[in-house]
Amino acid sequence: GCFRLFNHFVELFSRSARRYNCRIEGNLVVGDRLVNFDGIVTDFSSGGAQFRPKLLYIMDRRDVPITLTFGGVEIAGRIMSTSPAGFGLRFDEPISDEQIEGLIGLANKQPGMVH
């Protein structure tokens, strides 16, 4: 029975960590709200996202508190990495399944898929 339990755990874990590619416009507020960037969320999971600012200038910041707004979701987190692709973000709390479904709907932008 142990193996089945472990399998179930892996399944759960990989589902929650699944990353979705997208191009959703967003806004990133860094630290004490003195700095904010318009840009694009290029992928996200329940626990984080990749955010590419429209302005190519990127400060090398790590472990700074941020607030990310995209697709009608506002979420707090931290910058975990900075690269030419943008900021790697980790959310403080995972986003809910409903929010993920809404964002996937936005990412797909397929009219008539309302359920």
DAZI-V667178 format. One record per pair of residues at least 6 apart in sequence whose ideal C-beta (glycine too) atoms are under 8 Angstrom apart, sorted by the first residue. I is the first residue (numbers start at 0). J is the second residue. Records with the same first field share a line. If there is no record, write none. Layout:
# DAZI-V667178
I=J / J
This chain:
# DAZI-V667178
15=44 / 45 / 46 / 93
16=44 / 45 / 46
17=44 / 45
18=42 / 43 / 44
19=42 / 43 / 44 / 99 / 102 / 103 / 106
20=41 / 42 / 106
21=40 / 41 / 42 / 43 / 102 / 103 / 105 / 106
22=39 / 40 / 41 / 106
23=39 / 40 / 43 / 69 / 70 / 102 / 105 / 106
24=37 / 38 / 39 / 40 / 69
25=37 / 38 / 39 / 40 / 50 / 67 / 68 / 69 / 70
26=35 / 36 / 37 / 38 / 67 / 68 / 69
27=35 / 36 / 38 / 50 / 52 / 65 / 66 / 67 / 68 / 86 / 88
28=34 / 35 / 65 / 66 / 67 / 68
29=35 / 36 / 60 / 63 / 65 / 78
30=63 / 64 / 65
34=58
36=50 / 52 / 53 / 54
37=52 / 53
38=50 / 51 / 52 / 53 / 85
39=50 / 51 / 53
40=48 / 49 / 50 / 51 / 67 / 69 / 70
41=49 / 50 / 51 / 84 / 85
42=48 / 49
43=49 / 69 / 94 / 102
45=90 / 93 / 94 / 96 / 99
46=89 / 90 / 93
47=76 / 79 / 87 / 88 / 89 / 90
48=67 / 69 / 88 / 90
49=84 / 85 / 86 / 87 / 88
50=67 / 85 / 86 / 88
51=84 / 85 / 86
52=85 / 86
57=81 / 83 / 85 / 86
58=81
59=81
60=78 / 81 / 86
61=78 / 79 / 80 / 81
62=77 / 78 / 79
63=77 / 78
64=75 / 76 / 77
65=75 / 76 / 77 / 78 / 86 / 88
66=73 / 74 / 75 / 76
67=73 / 74 / 75 / 76 / 88 / 90
68=74
69=102
70=101 / 102 / 105
71=101
72=94 / 98 / 101 / 102
74=90 / 91 / 92 / 94
75=90 / 91 / 92
76=88 / 89 / 90 / 91
77=88 / 89 / 91
78=86 / 87 / 88
79=87 / 88 / 89
80=86 / 87
81=87
94=102
104=112
